[in-house]
Amino acid sequence: MSIKLSSYFPILDWGRRYKGETFVNDGIAAVIVTIMLIPQSLAYALLAGLPPQVGLYASILPLVAYAIFGTSKALAVGPVAVISLMTAAAAGKMAAQGSPEYLAVAILLALISGVMLLVMGLFKLGFIANFLSHPVISGFITASGILIAVSQLKHILGVKVTGHNLLEIGQSLISKIPETNMPTLIIGVISTVFLFWVRGNLKPLLRKMGLSEKLAGIGARVGPVIAVVVSILAVLFLGLEDKGVKIVGDIPKGLPPIAAPEFDMTLWISLLGSSLIIAIIGFVESVSVAQTLAAKKRQRIEPDQELIALGASNIASAFSGGYSVTGGFARSAVNFDAGAETPAAGGFTAIGIALATLFLTPLLYNLPIATLAATIIVAVLSLVNIPDIKQAWNYSKSDFAAMMATILLTLTIGVEAGVMAGVVISIAMFLYRSSRPHYAIVGQVRDTEHFRNVDRHNVITSPRVVTIRVDESLYFANARYLEDAIYERALASDTVEHVILMCSAVNDIDLSALESLEAINERLKSAKITFHLSEVKGPVMDKLEKSHLPHDLTGEVFFSQHDAIKKICGNAFDTEVEYYL
């Protein structure tokens, strides 16, 4: 029973081995991540169109939930840029930004997506995320990075801008340029330039100053904290609020109240689609980060348990007034580099954020919105992956099409349209490719038992035998294509007496394909051609044994292609060869 419980509650496993030294390492990592997470939480709440304290709320109980249920030693959950953008897009359809209804929708999105993730984990449905191919994910994240960066320019300029896609936001920005607030622009530009400089130059500078690789890496990641402190002091001592610089203002002190979101069936139903997309995108991003960091220490994570952990984190966020969360790469990398050894580091970080919410929020009163916008811009531009686009173009035009469709639709219509279009195109491309599987006429490599494509290798064949190797599982979409390919080759010459379907690459045969094989057997029989199968895998043969095909087959099912040729051609094989170059 304890083994079963620990599989659902990993804390029961690593908690038994928790030591004082581990506590120190986790505590140090938590302090560093807490310092980094405070400005991040505020910035991403701003991106989601929510009050800044909601970002802090989303960084407390979700971290505790993940510490209990998560399997990654270093993953740090919380608000992230892409999920914040998706929350803003979904909530913006239901209510006006800044209204109580908007906040209620954002909280409800976290709850519904959390429940979905939890159910997917309990029923081991993590494979659903596989419908989002790498080109679609990469294209969506690239487009989101561009869209987020452009959307934050209004805060750098200090103007009000409308629009939900790149075209609308771009047009609005251009029309508002004359209204730019210069002090805001100066703060925004200086913060942005400084943060870009920190990202590329602070670590080498710290290394030259004698810091270790580890400490220099951590120091370079807390650059946003420096920008926050300096800009707060600038507003305070230069009186920039009176000059039109927008600031965060009063952030309510105290911990969030624990309360269940209101239940409105109509609203729940209307948010199901958006919640599912947020859930899947969040899971893919989180598990990718977790697997990357786990591999560095030769550790492993359990994807289905990660679904449960992420679901619990989102439910915890919803019940504590937060919004959707997932594992973020930047803070997780800091957590990893800082020496976090167990998920307890996340729990300690939650304590740090809670203390900041209780006591430090008055210090953030004069924080310029432009500084938070600069933090977001620098963070998300690293998501724009141009090399991936080039690689897709060079490697696979169909994957490139899916990627570009995702990018263009995300930028011009919206995030949900982009993801859905990418998924549909990816599935359509897969069905098209698998409906026309690669097949080859194979011959024997002389003096071996190996058989290869006659168009690629020097092989020998018999004019009496046609061997077709199909390199795909057989199912309804490609069954007729296989029929046509076999008829074209088998009926092209009067010398053909045997056809062998080499099934070494076939992992499954569905009912439609089975009927096609039966039809092939009957048609070849009428042409006085014997139909054989070779190298059929065990699980596939188990299914075929439940049908009439093995009994009605005019030929045999051979263990190997070599056995088939030896049985059919015998000693006469060498006198009946043709050479293919």
Rosetta blueprint (number, residue, H / E / L):
1 M L
2 S H
3 I H
4 K H
5 L H
6 S H
7 S H
8 Y H
9 F L
10 P L
11 I H
12 L H
13 D H
14 W H
15 G H
16 R H
17 R H
18 Y L
19 K L
20 G H
21 E H
22 T H
23 F H
24 V H
25 N H
26 D H
27 G H
28 I H
29 A H
30 A H
31 V H
32 I H
33 V H
34 T H
35 I H
36 M H
37 L H
38 I H
39 P H
40 Q H
41 S H
42 L H
43 A H
44 Y H
45 A H
46 L H
47 L H
48 A L
49 G L
50 L L
51 P L
52 P H
53 Q H
54 V H
55 G H
56 L H
57 Y H
58 A L
59 S L
60 I L
61 L H
62 P H
63 L H
64 V H
65 A H
66 Y H
67 A H
68 I H
69 F H
70 G L
71 T L
72 S L
73 K L
74 A L
75 L L
76 A L
77 V E
78 G E
79 P L
80 V L
81 A H
82 V H
83 I H
84 S H
85 L H
86 M H
87 T H
88 A H
89 A H
90 A H
91 A H
92 G H
93 K L
94 M L
95 A L
96 A L
97 Q L
98 G L
99 S L
100 P H
101 E H
102 Y H
103 L H
104 A H
105 V H
106 A H
107 I H
108 L H
109 L H
110 A H
111 L H
112 I H
113 S H
114 G H
115 V H
116 M H
117 L H
118 L H
119 V H
120 M H
121 G H
122 L H
123 F L
124 K L
125 L L
126 G H
127 F H
128 I H
129 A H
130 N H
131 F H
132 L L
133 S L
134 H H
135 P H
136 V H
137 I H
138 S H
139 G H
140 F H
141 I H
142 T H
143 A H
144 S H
145 G H
146 I H
147 L H
148 I H
149 A H
150 V H
151 S H
152 Q L
153 L H
154 K H
155 H H
156 I H
157 L H
158 G L
159 V L
160 K L
161 V L
162 T L
163 G L
164 H L
165 N L
166 L H
167 L H
168 E H
169 I H
170 G H
171 Q H
172 S H
173 L H
174 I H
175 S H
176 K H
177 I H
178 P H
179 E H
180 T L
181 N L
182 M H
183 P H
184 T H
185 L H
186 I H
187 I H
188 G H
189 V H
190 I H
191 S H
192 T H
193 V H
194 F H
195 L H
196 F H
197 W H
198 V H
199 R H
200 G H
201 N H
202 L H
203 K H
204 P H
205 L H
206 L H
207 R H
208 K H
209 M L
210 G L
211 L L
212 S L
213 E H
214 K H
215 L H
216 A H
217 G H
218 I H
219 G H
220 A H
221 R H
222 V L
223 G H
224 P H
225 V H
226 I H
227 A H
228 V H
229 V H
230 V H
231 S H
232 I H
233 L H
234 A H
235 V H
236 L H
237 F H
238 L H
239 G L
240 L H
241 E H
242 D H
243 K H
244 G L
245 V L
246 K L
247 I E
248 V L
249 G L
250 D L
251 I L
252 P L
253 K L
254 G L
255 L L
256 P L
257 P L
258 I L
259 A L
260 A L
261 P L
262 E L
263 F L
264 D L
265 M H
266 T H
267 L H
268 W H
269 I H
270 S H
271 L H
272 L H
273 G H
274 S H
275 S H
276 L H
277 I H
278 I H
279 A H
280 I H
281 I H
282 G H
283 F H
284 V H
285 E H
286 S H
287 V H
288 S H
289 V H
290 A H
291 Q H
292 T H
293 L H
294 A H
295 A H
296 K H
297 K L
298 R L
299 Q L
300 R L
301 I L
302 E L
303 P H
304 D H
305 Q H
306 E H
307 L H
308 I H
309 A H
310 L H
311 G H
312 A H
313 S H
314 N H
315 I H
316 A H
317 S H
318 A H
319 F H
320 S L
321 G L
322 G L
323 Y L
324 S L
325 V L
326 T E
327 G E
328 G L
329 F H
330 A H
331 R H
332 S H
333 A H
334 V H
335 N H
336 F H
337 D H
338 A L
339 G L
340 A L
341 E L
342 T L
343 P L
344 A H
345 A H
346 G H
347 G H
348 F H
349 T H
350 A H
351 I H
352 G H
353 I H
354 A H
355 L H
356 A H
357 T H
358 L H
359 F H
360 L L
361 T H
362 P H
363 L H
364 L H
365 Y L
366 N L
367 L L
368 P E
369 I H
370 A H
371 T H
372 L H
373 A H
374 A H
375 T H
376 I H
377 I H
378 V H
379 A H
380 V H
381 L H
382 S L
383 L L
384 V L
385 N L
386 I H
387 P H
388 D H
389 I H
390 K H
391 Q H
392 A H
393 W H
394 N H
395 Y H
396 S L
397 K H
398 S H
399 D H
400 F H
401 A H
402 A H
403 M H
404 M H
405 A H
406 T H
407 I H
408 L H
409 L H
410 T H
411 L H
412 T H
413 I L
414 G L
415 V H
416 E H
417 A H
418 G H
419 V H
420 M H
421 A H
422 G H
423 V H
424 V H
425 I H
426 S H
427 I H
428 A H
429 M H
430 F H
431 L H
432 Y H
433 R H
434 S H
435 S H
436 R L
437 P L
438 H L
439 Y E
440 A E
441 I E
442 V E
443 G E
444 Q E
445 V L
446 R L
447 D L
448 T L
449 E L
450 H L
451 F E
452 R E
453 N E
454 V L
455 D L
456 R L
457 H L
458 N L
459 V E
460 I E
461 T E
462 S L
463 P L
464 R L
465 V E
466 V E
467 T E
468 I E
469 R E
470 V E
471 D L
472 E L
473 S L
474 L E
475 Y L
476 F L
477 A L
478 N L
479 A H
480 R H
481 Y H
482 L H
483 E H
484 D H
485 A H
486 I H
487 Y H
488 E H
489 R H
490 A H
491 L L
492 A L
493 S L
494 D L
495 T L
496 V L
497 E L
498 H E
499 V E
500 I E
501 L E
502 M E
503 C L
504 S L
505 A L
506 V L
507 N L
508 D L
509 I E
510 D L
511 L H
512 S H
513 A H
514 L H
515 E H
516 S H
517 L H
518 E H
519 A H
520 I H
521 N H
522 E H
523 R H
524 L H
525 K H
526 S H
527 A L
528 K L
529 I L
530 T E
531 F E
532 H E
533 L E
534 S E
535 E L
536 V L
537 K L
538 G H
539 P H
540 V H
541 M H
542 D H
543 K H
544 L H
545 E L
546 K L
547 S L
548 H L
549 L H
550 P H
551 H H
552 D H
553 L L
554 T L
555 G L
556 E L
557 V E
558 F E
559 F L
560 S L
561 Q H
562 H H
563 D H
564 A H
565 I H
566 K H
567 K H
568 I H
569 C H
570 G H
571 N H
572 A H
573 F H
574 D H
575 T H
576 E H
577 V L
578 E E
579 Y E
580 Y E
581 L L
